[in-house]
Amino acid sequence: MKNDDSSTATLYEVASAAGVSPATVSRFLNGTAKVSDDKRKTIERVIEELNYKPNRLAQSLKMGSTRTIGVLTQSLESGYFSQAMIGIEDAVKASGYALLIMSGHWHADEEAERVELLIGRRVDGVAILTGKLSDEQIVGYSQRVPIVAFGRQLEGERLMSLRLDNYQGACDAVEHLVEQGHRRIAFITGPEDHEDARARLAGYLDTLARHKIAADPALVVPGDFQESGGLLAVNQLLAAKQSFTAIFASNDLSAYGARLALYRRSIRVPDDISIVGFDDLHSSMYTTPPLTTVRQPLYEVGKGIGRMMLAMLGQKQVEVEAPQLGLMVRESVRRIA
């Protein structure tokens, strides 16, 4: 029979009922005790019957660990980052670790402040999801706490990283447009200081070059990975009376803004202008029309980051392959002669 919810069983009561020592129960809960199957089943049964709730804070203090992992993201509202965070959470939840999530809002100073705050809270490790911290800063933080960085190529004693092939993803996007007959392809960039944005620009330019299509600098317009940036970029193209049949946006949010700018000018997608994005956010399959885009498997990325972090905290070796990007062909691109 379970304990009344108004009372809390103690570790000593669990040990007494299970016929083992309190130290055995404590080690069992921490995952450090080797017990027989019969004894394990007995302890688990007693814990359930007594509704025993271990004091996680006390356990953590004894182990010299807070059992928390800090996550530095850039936007709590973004579908891009939320999928990665869900993946991290799913990867670590069975281990007993909890996440402490903070946002840097794409400002290097704010990101640095948040990492310092996480370290001050004595997190056991920090996962950094892109951002504007320098590689040198991240390497420095890894001297103080284990770090897993997404979107970087870094390695150290307490530093692991995971990076997707943004260059190839951009090549695939532009290749698809060229295969559909497009030659005048506008490109909405991302922030100049963002490594992913630079890789996507390089993929755009190199794919045009491979097809002997002259890149027109006037068709490369600045964006900032935000909807507003995509809208302003297309307004700039239209105001300059540039001729183009397709737009490759450096991310889906920019593509959303571009689509709105075209809609306000009564320019139809894909009948008049085709659009390809990058990310494959959940909402991209529900735009009008559904957006053709390069899929980043962000949930899988998050799970990989979580596994890498757990491996470092357990001082184990783990091989995590970067998930492959893939082009999701939907209805926002039209074939032209």
URQUIKA-V785634 format. One record per backbone hydrogen bond with DSSP energy under -0.5 kcal/mol. CO is the residue of the C=O (numbers start at 1). NH is the residue of the N-H. Records with the same first field share a line. If there is no record, write none. Layout:
BEGIN
CO: NH  NH
END
This chain:
BEGIN
4: 7
7: 9
10: 14
11: 15
12: 16
13: 17
14: 18
15: 19  20
21: 25
22: 26
23: 27
24: 28
25: 29
26: 30
27: 31  32  33
28: 31
33: 35
36: 40
37: 41
38: 42
39: 43
40: 44
41: 45
42: 46
43: 47
44: 48
45: 49
46: 50
47: 51  52
48: 51
49: 3
50: 9
52: 54
54: 56
55: 59
56: 60
57: 61
58: 62
59: 63
60: 64  65
61: 64
67: 98
68: 124  125
69: 100
70: 127
71: 73  102
72: 129
73: 104
74: 105
78: 82
79: 83
80: 84
81: 85
82: 86
83: 87
84: 88
85: 89
86: 90
87: 91
88: 92
89: 93
92: 95  97
93: 96
98: 69
99: 101
100: 71
102: 73
104: 107
106: 108
107: 111
108: 112
109: 113
110: 114
111: 115
112: 116
113: 117
114: 118
115: 119
116: 120
117: 121
118: 123
119: 122
124: 146
125: 70
126: 128  148
127: 72  129
128: 130  150
134: 138
135: 139
136: 140
137: 141
138: 142
139: 143
140: 143
141: 144  145
146: 126
147: 160
148: 128
149: 152  162
150: 130
156: 159
158: 147
159: 156
160: 149
162: 151  152
164: 166
165: 169
166: 170
167: 171
168: 172
169: 173
170: 174
171: 175
172: 176
173: 177
174: 178
175: 179
176: 180
177: 182
178: 181
180: 336
183: 185
184: 186  245  246
186: 248
187: 189  221
188: 250
189: 225
191: 194
193: 195
194: 198
195: 199
196: 200
197: 201
198: 202
199: 203
200: 204
201: 205
202: 206
203: 207
204: 208
205: 209
206: 210
207: 211
208: 213
209: 212
212: 214
215: 217
216: 219
217: 220
219: 187  221
221: 189
226: 230
227: 231
228: 232
229: 233
230: 234
231: 235
232: 236
233: 237
234: 238
235: 239
236: 240
237: 242
238: 241
242: 244
245: 274
246: 186
247: 249  276
248: 188
251: 255
252: 256
253: 257
254: 258
255: 259
256: 260
257: 261
258: 262
259: 263
260: 264
261: 265
262: 265  267
263: 266
266: 268
268: 272  273
274: 247
275: 292
276: 249
277: 294
278: 252
279: 296
281: 284
282: 285
283: 286
284: 287  291
287: 289
290: 331
292: 277
293: 295  328
294: 279  296
295: 297  326
296: 298
297: 301
298: 302
299: 303
300: 304
301: 305
302: 306
303: 307
304: 308
305: 309
306: 310
307: 311
308: 312
309: 313
310: 314
311: 316
312: 315
318: 320
319: 321
326: 295
327: 329
328: 293  330
332: 275
END
